């Protein structure tokens, strides 16, 4: 029998001794009331079906001091620091998706219905959530980059170029690199960018197989494959793709 899905959240406000508290309330086939504060400061309450509203209000009121303390922590938290909690925005192929961490005896990461969901035995174990996300991003990067390399390899064939094997690693200051031995490496973080921007980086590195420099001849080679390379490079360098684990 399929499990009941969570009801759409309804905005509710309750008076507390620390002032009014507004929260998003959803019901589902669960056994306990839970309250969490998402990365952006949104307060979310998940309640079992048929829970009385007055019991939910009391639940929130009793946690008013805790809510105030954690909201202050959210406001003071550096924006570049990953918390691996619900509501964080994670980029994948140019789109930002909210993170949802849930308890599950089968550990998994899935992107569906516009949400990046991590199933983990202990949702509070941020190190495990980080590890699962890192593994998922690396697997997806391997699949996506090889798919795009195959396509870009067809584009550069008329130039007498063949796509070499691909390496993936994290790089601090470059999206990709090409060695003098003809090895191409792509930055793992590039999987956060859209496909056209990934293609630009791959074609850029493939063209270095012919011109190992940034001379006018090199850029002419790039332009012969991707005429709008300047637009793509600008979009890539000003993009905010978040931080991978």
N, C-alpha and C positions, 0 to 999 in steps of 0.2 A: 504493500500500500504506500503510495507516494507521501513523503513528508510535507506537511503544510508549509507553505512559504510565509515569509514575514509580511505583515500588512504594511502598506505604505505609511511612512512616518507622518505623524500629525503634530503640529507645533502646539505646545502647552506651556503655560506659565503658572508657577505656584509661589505664594508668598512664604519667605523664610525669615529667620531672625537676622540673616545677613543681607536681606533685600530680596527682590523678586528674582526667580531663577527660571529662565526659559529653556525648554528642552524638546527634543524630537522624540516622540513616543511611538513605538511599534509593538505589535503583538505577534507571537508565534507559538508553536507547539514546544515550548521549553518548560522547565520546572521551576526556575528561579528568576527573580528580578535582578537585572544587572544595569549598572550605570557606568558610562565611560565618557571621557573627554577626548575628542578627536584633535588632530594636529592643528586645525584652524581655530580651535576653541569651542566648537559645537558640542553641546551636551546631548548625549543619546541615551535613552532608557529603553531596554528590551524587557517586555513583560510577558508572562504566560497568558494564554487565552483566558478570557473571563475574569481577569484580575480587576478588582474594583478600583475606580479612579482615586477614591479617597485613600486607599492603601498605597497607591503609586505616589500620590502627593506626599504622604507621610514618609515614605521611603526617601524621597528627594530632600525633604525638610531635615531629616535626621543627618543628612550628609552635606548640609550647607557649608560647614566649616571646611570639610575636605574639598568641596567643589571650589570654594574661594581660593584655597591654597594652590590647587592644581591649575586653575585658570591663570593665576599670577605666574606660575612656572611656565605656562604656555606662552604668555606675553613676553617673558624674559628669555625664552629659548632662542639660541642662534638659528637663523633660518636655514643655514647650510648643514646643520647637524641632523642626521637621520635618526628617527625615533622608532621606526618600524611598528607604527601603531595605525589604527584605523583613521582614514581621512587624508593621509599623506598622498601627495600626487607623484606618480611614477611615470616616466616617459618610456614609450615603446613605439618605434617606427613613427615618430613625429606626433603621437597623441599622448595626452596626459590622462592617466587612469587613477582613480582613488584606490588606495590599498585597504583591504579588509582581511583581518587576521581572525581566524576562528579555530575553536578546539576540534580536533579530529584525530582519531587513532591511526588514520592513514595520512602520512605527511605528503603534501602536494602543493603545487602552485598552478593556478589556472587563470586564464584571462577569458572571461565570458560576460556577456551582458554589460560591457563597459566597466567592469570591476576586476582588479587584479587581486585574486583571493589566495591567501596562504592558509592551508590546513596544517596545523601543528599540534602536538600533544599538549603543550603548555603555551597558550597565547602570550603569556608574560615573559617567555624565554626569548628575548630579543636577539640573542646571539644565534639561536637556532633559526629564527625567522630570517635573519641576515644571511645565514648560510644557504637556506633554501632558495632565497631570491637570487643570490649570487650564482648558484648552480643553474637556475632557470634561465637567467640572462645569458650565461655562457652558452648553454645549449641552443637557445634561440638565435644568438649571434652566429654560431657556427652554421646553422641551417640557412639563415637569411643571407649572410655574407657569401656563402658558396652559391646560393641561388642567383644573387645579383652578379657575382663574378662570372658565372656561366653566361649570363645575358650580355654583360659588358664585353666579355671575351669575343662574342660574335660581332659586336660593334667595331672592335679594333682589328679584326682579321684583315679587312682591306688595306690596313696600314702595314701588314706583314708581321703583326704581333700575335703571340700566343699567350694565353693566361697561364701563369705559373701556379704551383700549389700555394695555398693561402695559410698564413699564420695569424693567430689572434692573441693579443695580449693587451694589458692596460698600459697606456702611455700618458704622460703628464701634459705634454705640450703639442702633440701632433695627432691628427686623425688617422694618418697612415704613413707608411714608409716603404721605400724600395731600396734594397741593398745592391751593392755593386755586383753581387752574384746572381741578381735577378729574383730574389725572394721578396714577396710582398707581405707586409704585416698591416693589419687593421686594428685600430683602437677598439677595445671591447665596448667602450662608451658610445661608439658610433651607432650601435643598434638602437639607441634612443631616437635617432634622427629618422626622417622620412626616407622612403626609397630613392627619390630623385637626388637627395643629398648624399646618400650612400653611394649611388652610382657615380656622382661627381668625384668622390674621393678615390674610388676604384679606378676610374678612367685616368685620373691624375697620376696614380702610381703606375698604371700600365704604360702610360706614355713615357715614364722615366726609363722604361726598358729600352727606348730608342734614344731619348735625350736625357742624360743623367745630369740635368741642370734646370734652371728656370729662365732660360734664354728666350728671346722672341720665337725661335723655332719650336721650342717646347710648347709655349702657349698656343701657337698656331696649330700644333698637333692636337692639343686638348680641344681647341675650338672646332676642329674639323669633325670631332665626335660629339661634343656637347657645345653647341653655339652659345648657349646662355650660361656658360660656366661661371662668369663673374657674378651673376645673380645668385646662383646656387652657393658659391663660396661665401658671399656676403650673408646669406640666410643661415648658413652653417655656423659661421663664426659669431653671429650675434644671437644664435639660438640658446635658450635656457632649457637644457634637457635633464636637469636634476643631477643627483649623485647616485651612482650605482653602489651597491654594497661592496 
